[in-house]
Amino acid sequence: MSCAYSVHSTPNWPGGRTTRFYDFKIHTMTINKLCNTKEIVAVNNMYPGPVVYAQQGDRIIVKVTNESLTMPPSTDVYKIDVVPGKTYLLRLINAGLNMENFFAIANHKLTIVEADAEYTKPFTTDRVMLGPGQTMIILVTADQPIGKYSMAMGPYMSAQGVSFQNISAIAHFQYLGAVPNSISLPARLPNFNDNLAVKTVMDGLRGLNTSNVPKEIDTNLFVTIGINVNKCSSKTPQQNCQGLNNGTMAASMNNVSFIKPTVSVLEAYYQGIEGFFTDDFPGAPLRFYDFVNGAPNNIPFDTNSMNGTRTKVLEYGSRVQIILQDTGTVTTENHPIHLHGYSFYVVGYGTGNYNPQRANLNLVDPPYMNTIGVPLGDGQQFALLQTIRGFGLCTVTLIYTNHGISYGAYSEEWKGHLETLPHPPADLPRC
């Protein structure tokens, strides 16, 4: 016996650039994993199912056919068993490569007490957002009626017209005494492009230990972050130049796109090997303009970036203020930023073009973090307390750059014995 049905949707579609048709067949399939055999629900012989690609203004028509008789509930969903009235500590880690994600638990409040391994003043919210590599500790009290509640994770994507997998992951926050096969209450995640939900949490974070917040600054840096479209220089453009306007996509900081050297920057510095990096990373954009609304984001404007392995030399122990400015070149987007080997105080957070006259700085209890997201069209400011020995790579995580991934590398000068770079470890790979 078999059962099949089709679902068709024929509304009055608005005019779009492209109409895309998809044919999805839902069925069960048997998989072998870790010496066990399981039957799962799949779409078009794929799990997860196929990706729907679309741009803003497109219209999507999907034909769905259920070729399975029943849709059995999955039995391998992650579950946390909780006792009513108790409070639980959850450590959240975004182990993804380049996708930011929301997290929420149905009908429960989340109290943030730590971000990036640094304590924060308790801040209660309905949901949190974590960038790649970011960590957070939250407290959750089991104060709801006995039942099964969904814990959900879903993507946050602020850029427009970018393809991504809009798929949520579900786990269960299950009370002792709940009916085992009961339906879990769904968690309400924000819309995938809800920038206000992200800003609300960031505005509420306050640091707990703030005795070392610098009040005086030795070095000021202004760094713009953006996407570039470089002119195609490949002999096989159909294979290598599939970006906008038949160019290649690049990420840049102060319009400099990082070129990965054949010898690591740290090793080249220690060994005194020349020719693998330069110390001329600009401390400010070469040109100031309306970064958000007046960016050169289409032909005939020049959207090329400069390329190079550039570093910024900082005095050892100096107090550095860095202003991060998102730009509208190609598109505005929330850019996760990570400064390797460093944590920093996030003392300012705003929208639009950075304006020092309007900047509202928090020098009393700013959060101390190692990963932040520079919101779309935003001027964000953080202060690095002091530099330490070594090189710090300021990494910009971008979801769709496939050429010239953007890094700003910052180095220091050393003077005394304890301020010099130690020798490489004995097990340093030779290749």
C-alpha positions in Angstrom: 0.0 0.0 0.0 1.3 3.4 -0.8 0.1 7.0 -0.4 1.0 10.0 -2.4 -0.3 13.6 -2.5 0.8 16.8 -4.1 0.7 20.3 -2.8 0.4 23.2 -5.2 0.3 26.9 -4.4 -1.0 29.4 -7.0 -1.4 32.8 -5.5 -1.2 36.0 -7.4 2.6 36.4 -7.4 4.1 39.9 -7.5 6.4 40.6 -10.5 9.9 39.2 -9.9 13.1 38.9 -11.7 13.1 35.1 -12.0 10.6 32.3 -11.4 12.2 29.2 -9.9 10.6 25.7 -9.9 11.3 23.0 -7.5 10.0 19.4 -7.3 10.4 17.9 -3.8 9.6 14.2 -3.1 9.4 13.3 0.6 10.2 9.7 1.5 12.0 7.5 4.0 15.4 6.1 3.4 17.7 3.7 5.3 21.1 4.9 6.5 24.0 3.1 8.2 25.9 5.1 10.8 28.2 4.0 13.6 27.3 0.4 13.0 23.5 1.1 13.4 20.8 1.1 10.8 18.1 3.8 10.9 15.2 4.9 8.8 15.0 8.6 8.3 12.8 11.1 6.4 14.6 12.6 3.4 13.8 14.9 0.5 14.9 13.9 -3.0 17.2 11.2 -1.5 19.0 14.0 0.5 19.3 14.7 4.2 19.3 17.6 4.8 17.1 18.3 1.8 18.0 20.3 -1.3 18.8 24.0 -1.0 16.4 26.5 -2.4 18.3 29.3 -4.2 16.7 32.7 -4.6 17.4 36.4 -4.8 15.2 39.2 -3.6 12.4 39.7 -6.0 12.3 36.1 -7.3 9.3 33.9 -7.0 9.5 30.3 -5.9 7.0 27.5 -7.0 7.5 24.2 -5.1 5.7 21.0 -5.9 5.8 18.7 -2.8 4.9 15.0 -3.1 4.7 12.8 0.1 5.7 9.3 -1.0 5.8 7.9 2.5 2.8 6.4 4.2 3.6 7.9 7.6 6.0 10.5 9.0 7.5 8.7 12.0 8.8 10.9 14.8 12.6 11.1 15.0 14.0 9.3 18.0 17.5 10.8 18.1 16.6 14.4 19.0 19.0 15.8 21.6 17.2 16.2 24.9 17.9 17.9 28.3 15.9 16.4 31.2 15.1 19.1 33.7 13.5 19.1 37.2 10.8 21.8 37.8 12.0 24.7 39.8 15.7 24.2 39.2 18.0 26.5 37.3 20.3 25.1 34.6 23.6 26.5 33.2 24.0 26.1 29.4 27.2 26.8 27.6 26.5 27.8 24.0 29.2 27.5 21.4 28.7 28.5 17.7 31.0 25.8 16.1 30.0 26.9 12.6 32.5 28.2 10.1 30.8 31.4 8.9 27.1 31.4 9.8 25.7 33.5 12.7 22.8 31.9 14.6 19.9 32.7 16.9 19.1 30.5 19.9 15.9 30.4 22.0 13.9 28.0 24.3 10.2 28.0 24.0 8.4 30.0 26.8 11.7 30.4 28.8 13.9 33.4 29.6 17.6 33.2 29.0 20.0 35.1 31.4 23.4 35.8 30.0 26.2 35.6 32.6 29.2 35.1 30.5 30.4 35.9 26.9 33.6 34.7 25.4 34.8 33.3 28.7 34.4 36.6 30.5 31.7 37.2 33.2 29.0 39.7 32.4 26.4 41.3 34.6 23.2 39.2 34.3 21.1 40.2 31.3 17.8 38.5 30.7 16.4 38.1 27.1 14.1 35.9 25.0 16.9 34.9 22.6 20.6 35.3 21.9 22.7 35.4 18.7 26.2 34.0 18.4 28.7 34.5 15.7 31.2 31.9 14.4 33.5 30.8 17.3 31.6 32.8 19.9 30.7 31.3 23.2 28.1 32.3 25.8 26.9 30.9 29.2 23.2 31.3 30.0 21.0 30.4 33.0 17.6 28.9 32.4 15.1 28.3 35.2 12.6 25.5 34.7 9.6 27.6 35.8 7.0 26.6 33.3 4.2 23.9 33.4 5.5 20.4 33.1 5.9 19.6 29.4 8.3 19.4 26.5 9.7 22.6 25.1 11.8 23.1 22.0 15.3 24.5 22.0 15.8 26.0 18.6 18.8 27.4 16.6 18.3 29.2 13.3 20.4 31.4 11.0 20.8 35.2 11.1 21.6 36.7 7.7 21.6 40.5 7.4 22.9 40.7 3.8 20.4 41.0 1.0 20.3 38.7 -2.0 22.7 36.2 -0.5 21.9 32.4 -0.7 22.0 30.6 2.6 20.4 27.5 4.2 17.5 28.8 6.2 17.2 25.7 8.3 16.5 25.4 12.0 17.9 22.8 14.4 15.6 21.5 17.2 16.3 19.9 20.6 14.1 19.4 23.6 14.1 21.0 27.1 11.9 18.3 28.7 10.5 18.4 32.2 10.5 15.4 34.5 7.0 13.9 34.3 6.3 15.1 30.8 4.5 12.6 28.5 7.4 11.1 26.4 5.7 11.2 23.0 4.0 14.6 23.5 4.4 17.4 21.0 7.0 20.0 22.1 6.0 23.6 22.3 7.8 25.5 19.5 10.5 28.1 20.2 10.0 31.5 18.6 13.1 32.5 16.8 13.4 36.0 15.2 13.2 36.4 11.5 16.5 35.6 9.8 17.2 39.3 9.1 16.0 40.7 12.4 18.8 43.2 13.1 16.9 44.8 16.0 16.9 41.5 17.9 20.7 41.4 17.6 21.2 45.0 18.6 18.9 44.6 21.6 21.1 41.9 23.1 24.3 43.7 22.4 23.0 46.9 24.0 22.1 45.0 27.1 25.5 43.4 27.7 27.6 44.8 30.5 30.9 43.7 31.8 31.4 42.5 35.4 35.1 43.1 35.9 35.9 46.5 34.4 38.7 47.8 36.5 41.1 47.9 33.6 39.0 49.9 31.1 41.5 52.3 29.5 40.6 56.0 29.9 43.5 57.2 27.8 44.4 56.0 24.3 47.8 55.8 22.7 46.8 54.7 19.2 43.6 55.3 17.2 42.7 53.1 14.3 39.7 53.5 11.9 39.0 50.3 9.9 36.3 50.0 7.3 35.0 46.5 6.4 33.4 45.6 3.1 32.9 43.4 0.1 34.7 44.2 -3.2 34.3 43.1 -6.8 37.6 42.9 -8.5 38.1 42.9 -12.3 38.6 39.5 -13.8 42.2 38.7 -14.7 41.9 35.0 -15.2 42.5 33.2 -18.5 39.5 31.1 -17.7 36.8 33.6 -16.7 33.9 31.2 -17.0 35.4 29.1 -14.2 37.1 31.7 -12.0 35.1 34.9 -12.5 31.5 34.2 -11.4 31.1 37.1 -9.1 29.0 40.2 -9.7 29.6 41.9 -13.0 31.6 38.8 -14.0 34.3 39.7 -11.5 35.8 38.0 -8.5 34.6 38.6 -5.0 36.9 39.9 -2.3 36.7 41.0 1.3 38.7 43.9 2.5 39.7 46.1 5.5 40.5 49.7 4.6 40.1 48.5 1.0 43.1 46.1 1.4 42.4 42.4 0.8 44.7 40.0 2.6 46.9 37.7 0.5 47.9 34.5 2.3 51.7 34.2 2.3 53.6 31.0 1.7 55.4 31.5 5.0 53.5 32.4 8.1 53.7 36.0 9.2 54.7 35.0 12.7 57.5 32.8 11.4 58.7 35.4 8.9 58.9 38.0 11.7 60.8 35.7 14.1 63.3 34.5 11.5 63.7 38.0 10.0 62.7 36.7 6.5 61.8 39.6 4.3 59.4 39.7 1.4 56.4 37.9 3.0 54.6 40.8 4.6 54.8 44.6 4.9 54.1 47.0 7.8 52.1 49.5 5.9 48.5 48.5 6.7 46.7 51.9 6.8 45.4 53.1 10.1 42.5 54.8 8.4 40.7 54.6 5.1 42.5 56.3 2.2 39.3 58.1 1.4 36.4 59.1 3.6 32.8 59.2 2.2 29.3 58.2 3.1 30.3 54.6 3.8 26.7 53.3 4.2 24.7 55.1 1.5 27.4 56.4 -0.9 29.6 53.3 -1.4 30.7 52.5 -5.0 28.6 49.4 -5.3 28.1 49.1 -9.1 29.7 49.8 -12.5 31.1 52.3 -13.6 32.4 53.0 -10.1 35.6 51.3 -9.1 34.9 48.4 -6.7 38.4 46.9 -6.8 40.4 46.4 -3.6 44.2 46.6 -3.1 45.8 43.3 -2.4 48.7 42.6 0.0 49.9 41.0 3.2 50.0 44.1 5.3 50.4 44.5 9.1 50.1 47.4 11.5 53.0 47.9 13.9 51.9 48.8 17.5 54.1 49.7 20.5 54.2 47.0 23.1 51.8 47.7 25.9 50.0 50.5 24.1 46.4 51.2 24.6 44.6 51.0 21.2 41.2 52.2 20.2 39.7 50.6 17.0 36.6 51.9 15.2 35.0 49.4 12.9 32.8 50.8 10.1 30.7 48.6 7.9 30.4 49.8 4.3 27.7 49.4 1.6 30.1 48.3 -1.1 28.1 45.5 -2.9 25.9 45.1 0.2 25.9 45.9 3.9 26.2 42.9 6.2 26.8 42.0 9.8 30.5 41.1 9.9 31.8 38.9 12.7 35.2 40.1 13.9 37.7 38.1 15.9 41.1 39.4 17.0 43.3 36.3 17.5 45.0 36.1 20.9 43.2 39.2 22.3 40.1 40.2 24.1 38.9 43.8 24.1 36.3 46.1 25.7 33.4 46.9 23.4 32.8 50.6 24.4 30.5 51.8 21.6 27.9 50.5 19.3 25.8 52.4 16.8 24.3 52.6 13.4 25.1 54.5 10.2 28.4 56.3 9.7 30.6 56.7 12.8 30.4 60.2 14.2 32.6 61.0 17.2 30.2 63.9 18.2 27.3 61.5 18.5 29.1 58.4 19.8 27.7 57.2 23.1 30.6 55.4 24.8 30.3 53.1 27.8 33.6 53.5 29.8 32.0 52.3 33.0 31.1 48.6 32.4 31.7 47.6 28.8 31.7 43.9 28.0 35.1 42.3 27.5 34.9 40.0 24.4 37.1 38.4 21.7 34.4 38.1 19.0 31.9 40.7 18.0 29.6 41.4 15.0 29.9 44.8 13.3 26.3 45.4 12.3 25.3 46.4 8.8 25.9 50.0 8.2 27.3 50.4 11.6 30.1 52.3 13.3 31.3 50.1 16.2 34.1 51.0 18.6 36.2 48.9 20.8 39.2 49.6 22.9 42.1 47.1 23.2 43.5 47.4 26.7 47.1 46.7 25.8 49.0 44.7 23.2 50.8 41.5 24.0 53.7 39.6 22.5 53.2 38.1 19.0 51.0 38.8 16.1 47.2 39.3 16.3 45.3 38.5 13.1 42.0 40.5 13.0 39.8 38.1 11.1 36.6 39.1 9.2 34.3 36.2 8.7 32.3 36.4 5.5 29.9 33.9 4.1 30.4 34.3 0.4 33.9 35.5 -0.3 36.0 33.1 -2.3 39.0 35.2 -3.2 41.2 37.4 -1.0 39.6 36.7 2.4 40.2 39.8 4.5 42.5 40.0 7.4 44.2 42.9 9.1 47.4 41.8 10.8 48.7 43.7 13.8 52.2 43.3 15.2 54.1 44.9 18.0 57.6 46.1 18.8 59.5 44.6 21.7 62.3 46.1 23.8 63.0 44.2 27.0 63.8 40.5 27.7 60.2 39.7 28.8 58.8 41.6 25.8 60.4 39.5 23.1 58.8 36.9 21.0 59.6 33.4 22.4 61.1 30.8 20.1 58.9 28.4 18.2 57.7 25.2 19.9 59.8 22.1 19.4 57.0 20.3 17.5 56.4 23.2 15.0 55.6 21.6 11.7 58.4 22.1 9.1 56.0 22.2 6.1 
